[in-house]
Amino acid sequence: MKREEIELKVKNFLIEEIEVDEAVIKSDALLKEDLGIDSLDFVDIVVIVEKTFGIKIKPEEMAGVKTFEQFCDYIENKVK
């Protein structure tokens, strides 16, 4: 799966499922501060990502993930 596809899928579910404003989704946007993703949203995101990309997300691996770009990097590395 190409990087562009990953970013598009992540962006789409953030907009549709988590109701993030499309205008704030930029590569350097902070997940919590800029996108407003809280711990409950994160639980939903884990389920969506696991279903969409067929990968398992481990909370300890996500500790350093702070931005939209890092989140897409994480998914890209797991999908390979």
C-alpha positions, 0 to 999 in steps of 0.5 A, a space after each residue: 500500500 502506498 503512503 498516499 493511500 494510507 494518508 488518505 484513508 487515515 484522513 478520511 476516517 478522522 473526518 468521518 468517524 472522529 469528526 475532525 475538521 479537515 482543515 486542521 489535518 496537516 502532516 505536522 498536526 499534533 493528534 491531541 492538541 491540534 486534532 482534538 483526539 482524546 483517549 476515547 477517540 483513540 480507542 475508536 481509532 485503534 479499532 478502525 485502523 486494525 480493521 482498515 489496515 489489518 494490523 495490530 496496534 500496541 499502545 506501547 509502540 504508540 507512545 512516541 507518536 505525536 503527529 499525523 505524519 508520525 501516525 501515518 509512518 507508524 501504520 506504513 511501517 506495520 503494513 509493509 
